[in-house]
Amino acid sequence: MALVKTALKAARKIDEALDGYDLSDAERKAILKIIEKSIVQTVEEAASEYQETTAACCGPEKDLAHKIAEEIERKHKALIANLSAMR
């Protein structure tokens, strides 16, 4: 997934940038944890908005909208699992 690759790349760059500072491993992990939580929150908010939009726009095709929402939810859960595994 592109977002996971982007998040990993950002985490590596941030970790490299932190090399110049005298931070403990705990402090580094705390900073990366904040970034991870921000990414997860952003993904969750976007997924929620997409699901609401899908349900609202399809009117009579509720079954189709429901199937699309289920697929979005499956991908959302997989993405969150992948982001959480980055720790």
Rosetta constraint file for C-alpha pairs under 8 A:
AtomPair CA 1 CA 5 HARMONIC 6.51 0.50
AtomPair CA 1 CA 79 HARMONIC 7.77 0.50
AtomPair CA 2 CA 6 HARMONIC 6.08 0.50
AtomPair CA 3 CA 7 HARMONIC 6.01 0.50
AtomPair CA 4 CA 8 HARMONIC 6.11 0.50
AtomPair CA 4 CA 79 HARMONIC 7.44 0.50
AtomPair CA 4 CA 82 HARMONIC 6.88 0.50
AtomPair CA 4 CA 83 HARMONIC 6.22 0.50
AtomPair CA 5 CA 9 HARMONIC 6.09 0.50
AtomPair CA 6 CA 10 HARMONIC 6.10 0.50
AtomPair CA 7 CA 11 HARMONIC 6.06 0.50
AtomPair CA 7 CA 39 HARMONIC 7.84 0.50
AtomPair CA 7 CA 83 HARMONIC 7.83 0.50
AtomPair CA 8 CA 12 HARMONIC 6.20 0.50
AtomPair CA 8 CA 86 HARMONIC 7.22 0.50
AtomPair CA 9 CA 13 HARMONIC 6.26 0.50
AtomPair CA 10 CA 14 HARMONIC 6.06 0.50
AtomPair CA 11 CA 15 HARMONIC 6.02 0.50
AtomPair CA 11 CA 32 HARMONIC 6.74 0.50
AtomPair CA 12 CA 16 HARMONIC 6.14 0.50
AtomPair CA 13 CA 17 HARMONIC 6.11 0.50
AtomPair CA 14 CA 18 HARMONIC 6.15 0.50
AtomPair CA 15 CA 19 HARMONIC 6.54 0.50
AtomPair CA 15 CA 28 HARMONIC 7.43 0.50
AtomPair CA 16 CA 20 HARMONIC 7.96 0.50
AtomPair CA 18 CA 23 HARMONIC 7.48 0.50
AtomPair CA 18 CA 28 HARMONIC 7.62 0.50
AtomPair CA 23 CA 27 HARMONIC 5.88 0.50
AtomPair CA 23 CA 28 HARMONIC 6.44 0.50
AtomPair CA 24 CA 28 HARMONIC 6.33 0.50
AtomPair CA 25 CA 29 HARMONIC 6.08 0.50
AtomPair CA 26 CA 30 HARMONIC 6.10 0.50
AtomPair CA 27 CA 31 HARMONIC 6.31 0.50
AtomPair CA 28 CA 32 HARMONIC 6.30 0.50
AtomPair CA 29 CA 33 HARMONIC 5.94 0.50
AtomPair CA 30 CA 34 HARMONIC 6.30 0.50
AtomPair CA 31 CA 35 HARMONIC 6.51 0.50
AtomPair CA 32 CA 36 HARMONIC 6.13 0.50
AtomPair CA 33 CA 37 HARMONIC 6.12 0.50
AtomPair CA 33 CA 87 HARMONIC 7.67 0.50
AtomPair CA 34 CA 38 HARMONIC 6.23 0.50
AtomPair CA 35 CA 39 HARMONIC 6.28 0.50
AtomPair CA 36 CA 40 HARMONIC 6.18 0.50
AtomPair CA 36 CA 83 HARMONIC 7.13 0.50
AtomPair CA 36 CA 84 HARMONIC 7.56 0.50
AtomPair CA 37 CA 41 HARMONIC 6.02 0.50
AtomPair CA 38 CA 42 HARMONIC 6.14 0.50
AtomPair CA 39 CA 43 HARMONIC 6.22 0.50
AtomPair CA 40 CA 44 HARMONIC 6.11 0.50
AtomPair CA 40 CA 80 HARMONIC 6.43 0.50
AtomPair CA 40 CA 83 HARMONIC 7.25 0.50
AtomPair CA 41 CA 45 HARMONIC 6.14 0.50
AtomPair CA 42 CA 46 HARMONIC 6.16 0.50
AtomPair CA 43 CA 47 HARMONIC 6.03 0.50
AtomPair CA 43 CA 76 HARMONIC 7.70 0.50
AtomPair CA 44 CA 48 HARMONIC 6.12 0.50
AtomPair CA 44 CA 76 HARMONIC 7.52 0.50
AtomPair CA 45 CA 49 HARMONIC 6.26 0.50
AtomPair CA 46 CA 50 HARMONIC 6.17 0.50
AtomPair CA 47 CA 51 HARMONIC 6.15 0.50
AtomPair CA 47 CA 72 HARMONIC 7.21 0.50
AtomPair CA 47 CA 73 HARMONIC 7.63 0.50
AtomPair CA 47 CA 76 HARMONIC 6.88 0.50
AtomPair CA 48 CA 52 HARMONIC 6.26 0.50
AtomPair CA 49 CA 53 HARMONIC 6.11 0.50
AtomPair CA 50 CA 54 HARMONIC 6.00 0.50
AtomPair CA 51 CA 55 HARMONIC 6.24 0.50
AtomPair CA 51 CA 69 HARMONIC 5.48 0.50
AtomPair CA 51 CA 72 HARMONIC 7.37 0.50
AtomPair CA 52 CA 56 HARMONIC 6.10 0.50
AtomPair CA 53 CA 57 HARMONIC 5.94 0.50
AtomPair CA 54 CA 58 HARMONIC 6.38 0.50
AtomPair CA 54 CA 65 HARMONIC 5.78 0.50
AtomPair CA 54 CA 68 HARMONIC 7.46 0.50
AtomPair CA 54 CA 69 HARMONIC 6.98 0.50
AtomPair CA 55 CA 59 HARMONIC 7.19 0.50
AtomPair CA 55 CA 62 HARMONIC 6.83 0.50
AtomPair CA 55 CA 65 HARMONIC 5.38 0.50
AtomPair CA 55 CA 66 HARMONIC 7.05 0.50
AtomPair CA 55 CA 69 HARMONIC 7.62 0.50
AtomPair CA 58 CA 62 HARMONIC 6.13 0.50
AtomPair CA 58 CA 64 HARMONIC 7.75 0.50
AtomPair CA 58 CA 65 HARMONIC 6.08 0.50
AtomPair CA 61 CA 65 HARMONIC 6.32 0.50
AtomPair CA 62 CA 66 HARMONIC 5.93 0.50
AtomPair CA 63 CA 67 HARMONIC 6.26 0.50
AtomPair CA 64 CA 68 HARMONIC 6.20 0.50
AtomPair CA 65 CA 69 HARMONIC 6.06 0.50
AtomPair CA 66 CA 70 HARMONIC 6.16 0.50
AtomPair CA 67 CA 71 HARMONIC 6.30 0.50
AtomPair CA 68 CA 72 HARMONIC 6.18 0.50
AtomPair CA 69 CA 73 HARMONIC 6.12 0.50
AtomPair CA 70 CA 74 HARMONIC 6.27 0.50
AtomPair CA 71 CA 75 HARMONIC 6.29 0.50
AtomPair CA 72 CA 76 HARMONIC 5.94 0.50
AtomPair CA 73 CA 77 HARMONIC 6.17 0.50
AtomPair CA 74 CA 78 HARMONIC 6.32 0.50
AtomPair CA 75 CA 79 HARMONIC 6.10 0.50
AtomPair CA 76 CA 80 HARMONIC 6.22 0.50
AtomPair CA 77 CA 81 HARMONIC 6.14 0.50
AtomPair CA 78 CA 82 HARMONIC 6.17 0.50
AtomPair CA 79 CA 83 HARMONIC 6.12 0.50
AtomPair CA 80 CA 84 HARMONIC 6.02 0.50
AtomPair CA 81 CA 85 HARMONIC 6.15 0.50
AtomPair CA 82 CA 86 HARMONIC 6.67 0.50
AtomPair CA 83 CA 87 HARMONIC 7.89 0.50
